[in-house]
Amino acid sequence: MRVTKRTYIAIRVLMYCASNSDRLVTKSEIAKQCNSSENHVAQVVNQLGQLGFIETHRGRNGGLELARAPADIRIGEVFRAVEAPVPMSDSFSAADTSFPLVAARQLRIALDDAYTAFFEQLDGVMLDMLVGDSRPLMDMIAPTSPSRA
């Protein structure tokens, strides 16, 4: 399964907020840390706010923070909410006459089971498990500076 850039940014936004839980963080600093455009981060932040994962505060001293404790945010829940549904079984429907119906049904079941297993595996991962000791995390998600010769 391919993970979209939107989901990748969403997870990083949540991780960054969890690692900086003592303060409000800004979209621009997250964009810089994620090496993404501020516009793309703003779209993801808006969606995460609507989904109840983060709270946003407007104004000069505004920013964003987690709406729930990191231990209460399942990564599988984030993936399900942010990722568009993957229509795997549509390719193997009864209307597709190029596949024998039995083979199409067996493949559809296998793909659906794999899709379900993917999310079930992520349901066992909580946001706080990804953050842990935040200093190495911040070093890891910080964009690398091009070396000057």
N, C-alpha and C positions, 0 to 999 in steps of 0.2 A: 504494500500500500504506500502510495506517495503522500507525504505530508506537505501541505501547502505552506507558502511563505507566511501567510496570515496566521496560521496556527503556530508556526515557529516563533513569530514575533509575539503572539499572545502569551506563550509560555515564558518567553524572556521578560516580557513586561511584568508578569506575575512574580517571577523569580526576583526581578530587580526591586519590586515593591516589597517583597518579603525580606530581602536583604537590607533594605533601608526602612524598616518598620518604625524607626524612631523619628521619621520626618516625612513630609510630603515630597514626592518626587515630581519632576516636570517631564512633559512629553519630549522636550528638546534634549534633555540629558539621556533619556532612554533611547531616543533615536541615535544619538551619538554612540552610546554603549553598544547598541545593536547593529550599528553600521547600516541603518535603514533611513529612508526619507522620513522627515517629520510628518508629512502628509499621510504616509502609509501607517505610521505609528498612531497618529490621531484617529484614523478610521478604526484601528484595532482597539484602541482605548475606548472609543465610543461604544463599540460592540460589547466589550468586557463590562462597561458600566451598565449597559442595558440588560446584560445577563446577570448582573448582581455580583460579579467577582471583584469589582473595584468601585470605589467612591471617588468622585471628582469634586474638586473645590475650585470655584472660579475666583478671579480677582488677582491683584498684584502678588499676594502671598499664597496663591492657590497652587494646586497640584493634584496628585492622586495618591491613593493608598488602598490597601486591600480592604474589602468590605467584610471579609471573614478571616478568621485565623488561618494561617498556612496549613495547619494540621487538619482543617476542615475542607480543604479544596482538593478534590480528586482530579488527577491529571486526565483520567478517562472522561470525566465530566466536561472538562475544558475542551478536549478534542471533539467530543460529540457536539458540543454547542457551537464551536467555531468552524469545524470542518463541514463542508457541504456533504450531504449523503452521497455515497458512491453507488451508482446504480449498476452493480455487478451482475445481478441476475437478469436485468432487462435484455442483455445480449443473448441470453439463452432461453428466451420465452418460447411458448408453444407456437407462436406465429413465425418463428425462424425455422424454415423448412430445410435449411442446410445441415442441421444436426438431427440425428435420430432423437426422438423425444426422451427415451430412457437415458441416453448419455447426457442430454441437456439438463435433465432433472437432477441427475447425480452430480454433475459439475456445479449446478446452481446451489445445491445443498452444501457441497464442499466449500464453495466460495462464501456462502452465508455463514457457515460455521467458522471459517477463518476470520471473517470480518468481526463476528461476535467475540471470538477469542482475543483478537487484537485489543478491543476495548476493555474486555474483562481483565487483561493483563495490566493495562494502564490504570484501571480502577484500584489496583493495589498500591499505586504510587501516589503519595500525598505531596503537596507542594513543599511542606517542611522537610521532606526527605531529600528533595532536590537541592535545597538551599544549604542546610547544615551549617558548617563553618563558612561564613560568607566571604572571607578575604580571598581564598583561592577561587571561589566562584566569580568574584568581581574581576580577578585577573584573567579568568578564562573567557568571560563574555565581553571583556573590553576589546574594542577593535585594535588590531595590530597596526602600528604606525609603519609606513614604508620607510625602509632604511635609506639614509642619504649617503651617497658616495662622494 
